[in-house]
Amino acid sequence: MHVPIDEVRQLMTAVCTGAGLSEVESSRVVDHFLDGELRGKTSHGVAKFCFESQFFATRAGEPFVAEDFGAVAVVDGNREVGPLSVGFAVDVVIEKARRYGIGLVGMNNTQRHGALGYWTRRIAEQGQLGVVMNTSTADSTVVGATRSFLGVNPLSFAFPAEGGTIVADLSTTVAPMGRLWEARRGNGGLEDGQFVDASGSFTTDPDEAAAAVIFGGHKGFALSLLVQLLTGSVFGFPMGERIESLLDTGYAFIAVDPSFGGERKTFADENSALVRALASVPMRDGGTLRLFGRESDAVKAAALAEGRVCLGTGVFERLRSCAGRS
């Protein structure tokens, strides 16, 4: 069903204010999750907002820098609502990069958020290279294994270029866990090859699915392991099966300012030249190479132009229920 964006925003805002968030805080949280929905990332949009909203009222206080080592810092999320704590950590890493040329920030003890690309885009809009990643409970495995052992370990990177920021946003599993959660609620099914059951066999039954499958075989496993280290042992955070709750989940933020404290201003220009070269690569179907993020940019622009967003009936009713409008 196509719902006016303003109506969706109002309902989401009502959920936030009902949980005790201020007007400014509510706006930040809604903007984050709604951006995911408008970009077609439905597993990280309104549906995830509805799920995460049950934890909003459990926030303990504002996030803070617990340890500072110059270019590196550790943030205690203080059980804050995800988009608010992550926004704080992103501000810290941007400032670190401005001062030192590079910033690395780790964070845990926070509620969850939506799409990572929202945050790397924010870093890139400051003229920096941004990388953001997080882990989760041990919900992923490789083909052939009989139990899960790593988080789903998504990551995103973004950089400025002519025509708009380029954003890559991906999980290191074939499908995000949000797809499984929605399938269990009856909103769509699972495709073969995405999840395995308790014996390690592929399954399309949401109720039998026990773990998400890491993409790319051994190479994907290596990438997921790197994300696990950067969101875990680098900062002394729990990893894999030691992650017992969402508050144990580790996050890592990296920002690189290519001026390195000087006046170098060619970063975006050099990126633009590369992007133009990539965009000119011909494909066998007659098109050209698809660039990360450009499709979601177009989807969001079309939704904003129409003033409406397509929501599943079940998701919309869940949002209304969360807002006390059912």
KAWOSUL-V979617 format. One record per helix or strand of 2 or more residues. SS is the DSSP state (~ for helix, > for strand). FROM is the first residue (numbers start at 1). TO is the last residue. Records with the same first field share a line. If there is no record, write none. Layout:
SS: FROM-TO  FROM-TO
This chain:
>: 2-4  64-68  72-76  102-108  129-134  140-141  155-159  166-170  195-196  202-203  211-214  251-256  308-310
~: 5-18  23-38  42-44  46-58  82-100  117-124  177-184  217-230  240-242  246-248  267-279  294-306  313-322
